[in-house]
Amino acid sequence: MAAVNANNNGGTATLHYIFDPLCGWCYAAAPLVEAARTVPGLRVAFHGGGMMTGANRRPITPQWRDYVIPHDKRIAELTGQPFGEAYFEGLLRDSGAVMDSAPPITAILAAESLREGGGLDMAHRVQQAHYVEGQRIAEADVLAALAAELGFDAEAFATAFAQHTGDATAQHIAASRDLLQRAGGQGFPTFVLAQADGSTGRIDIGPWLGRADDWKAQLATFVAPTPAATASEACGPDGCAI
């Protein structure tokens, strides 16, 4: 794959997570992200790709509901991820709701600016709010309420959200898409493991969906490799043999 700037914060390994808050398969991978966050010596960096922004924003319609429900049910079967009645019978029947990735990405950036790791906390929370609780996560008041649930000061979050709205979010999305292209990813989610020595490899998470504990154990072998499975052996030019 093409070189990816690891920016590994003093020589730690980094798992780059290229995702979108409104991507069902990113929700499928959420337990893997949470598990990766608990691996000692591994940093998880998020990159919001803006799947539904600009001309790709869309209202909820019956056609959209018919399109996504089979995919969502497939995700539930494969991974055990929960989808709530408030999503299937509430949000997906709410013609006033708009699918827009930019506001939740802004909230994620705002949360990270206020607390290290807060961005991933917010990403996880907005996915739950969308797919389980059927909330309108493109609306600022909903995002502010979720931030409050996570312990963020309301005034500080509102200020950070305003600061990251518009150009800052657009620049983040552009950088995320550039990373996706350089990593050779085909869509969301894409995971790229950057070793402490600067070597990088894209990871196919398909075999690990629904297997968070096994995924965590395997990631740990790359962060602290044994002589029988060193990082140089595990990660080659076309990806990591995970």
PEHUDA-V518764 format. One record per pair of residues at least 12 apart in sequence whose ideal C-beta (glycine too) atoms are under 6 Angstrom apart, sorted by the first residue. I is the first residue (numbers start at 0). GAP is how many residues later the second one is. D is the distance in Angstrom with one decimal. If there is no record, write none. Layout:
i->I gap->GAP d->D
i->I gap->GAP d->D
//
This chain:
i->0 gap->182 d->5.8
i->0 gap->183 d->4.5
i->0 gap->201 d->5.6
i->1 gap->180 d->4.5
i->3 gap->178 d->5.7
i->3 gap->179 d->5.5
i->3 gap->188 d->5.7
i->3 gap->196 d->4.6
i->5 gap->188 d->3.3
i->5 gap->192 d->5.7
i->7 gap->186 d->5.9
i->7 gap->188 d->6.0
i->10 gap->185 d->4.7
i->11 gap->29 d->5.8
i->11 gap->31 d->5.3
i->12 gap->29 d->5.2
i->12 gap->182 d->5.5
i->12 gap->183 d->5.2
i->12 gap->210 d->4.9
i->13 gap->29 d->4.7
i->13 gap->31 d->5.4
i->13 gap->180 d->4.5
i->14 gap->21 d->5.2
i->14 gap->27 d->5.9
i->14 gap->29 d->4.9
i->14 gap->178 d->5.6
i->15 gap->29 d->5.2
i->15 gap->176 d->4.2
i->16 gap->16 d->5.8
i->16 gap->27 d->6.0
i->16 gap->29 d->5.2
i->16 gap->174 d->6.0
i->17 gap->29 d->4.5
i->17 gap->31 d->5.7
i->17 gap->158 d->5.8
i->17 gap->162 d->5.0
i->17 gap->172 d->4.3
i->18 gap->169 d->5.3
i->18 gap->170 d->4.6
i->19 gap->29 d->4.9
i->19 gap->31 d->3.8
i->19 gap->81 d->5.3
i->19 gap->168 d->4.8
i->20 gap->80 d->5.8
i->20 gap->83 d->4.1
i->20 gap->105 d->5.1
i->21 gap->30 d->5.2
i->21 gap->77 d->5.7
i->21 gap->79 d->5.3
i->22 gap->28 d->5.7
i->22 gap->165 d->4.4
i->23 gap->47 d->5.5
i->23 gap->48 d->5.7
i->23 gap->51 d->5.5
i->25 gap->162 d->5.5
i->25 gap->163 d->4.5
i->26 gap->100 d->4.9
i->26 gap->104 d->5.3
i->27 gap->47 d->4.5
i->27 gap->51 d->4.8
i->27 gap->53 d->5.7
i->27 gap->181 d->5.7
i->28 gap->160 d->4.9
i->28 gap->176 d->5.8
i->29 gap->97 d->5.6
i->30 gap->181 d->4.3
i->31 gap->180 d->5.7
i->31 gap->183 d->5.2
i->34 gap->177 d->4.2
i->34 gap->180 d->5.7
i->34 gap->181 d->4.1
i->35 gap->183 d->5.8
i->38 gap->177 d->5.9
i->38 gap->180 d->5.0
i->38 gap->181 d->5.3
i->38 gap->184 d->5.9
i->40 gap->182 d->4.5
i->41 gap->181 d->4.9
i->45 gap->73 d->5.5
i->45 gap->74 d->5.8
i->46 gap->129 d->3.7
i->46 gap->132 d->5.6
i->47 gap->57 d->3.8
i->47 gap->128 d->5.7
i->48 gap->127 d->4.8
i->48 gap->128 d->5.9
i->48 gap->139 d->5.4
i->49 gap->51 d->5.1
i->49 gap->123 d->3.6
i->50 gap->50 d->5.4
i->50 gap->137 d->6.0
i->51 gap->47 d->4.9
i->51 gap->48 d->5.9
i->51 gap->49 d->4.4
i->52 gap->48 d->5.2
i->52 gap->49 d->4.8
i->56 gap->43 d->4.6
i->57 gap->41 d->5.0
i->58 gap->39 d->5.5
i->59 gap->34 d->5.5
i->59 gap->35 d->5.9
i->59 gap->37 d->4.6
i->64 gap->27 d->4.3
i->77 gap->131 d->5.7
i->77 gap->132 d->6.0
i->78 gap->130 d->4.9
i->78 gap->131 d->4.3
i->79 gap->130 d->5.7
i->81 gap->50 d->5.6
i->82 gap->48 d->5.4
i->83 gap->48 d->4.1
i->85 gap->47 d->5.3
i->85 gap->48 d->3.3
i->86 gap->44 d->5.4
i->86 gap->47 d->4.3
i->89 gap->44 d->3.9
i->90 gap->43 d->3.7
i->96 gap->39 d->5.1
i->97 gap->40 d->5.3
i->99 gap->38 d->4.0
i->101 gap->67 d->5.6
i->102 gap->35 d->4.8
i->103 gap->22 d->4.6
i->103 gap->33 d->4.9
i->104 gap->64 d->5.6
i->105 gap->58 d->4.9
i->105 gap->59 d->5.2
i->105 gap->63 d->4.7
i->106 gap->15 d->5.6
i->106 gap->36 d->4.1
i->107 gap->14 d->4.7
i->107 gap->15 d->5.1
i->108 gap->55 d->4.4
i->109 gap->50 d->3.7
i->109 gap->51 d->4.4
i->109 gap->54 d->5.0
i->112 gap->47 d->5.1
i->113 gap->38 d->6.0
i->113 gap->42 d->5.9
i->113 gap->46 d->5.5
i->120 gap->29 d->5.5
i->124 gap->21 d->5.1
i->128 gap->17 d->5.8
i->182 gap->19 d->5.4
i->190 gap->12 d->4.4
i->190 gap->14 d->5.7
i->192 gap->47 d->5.3
i->194 gap->36 d->4.7
i->198 gap->36 d->5.4
i->200 gap->34 d->3.7
i->200 gap->38 d->4.6
i->200 gap->39 d->3.7
i->201 gap->37 d->4.6
i->202 gap->37 d->5.1
i->202 gap->39 d->5.2
i->217 gap->24 d->5.4
i->221 gap->12 d->5.5
//
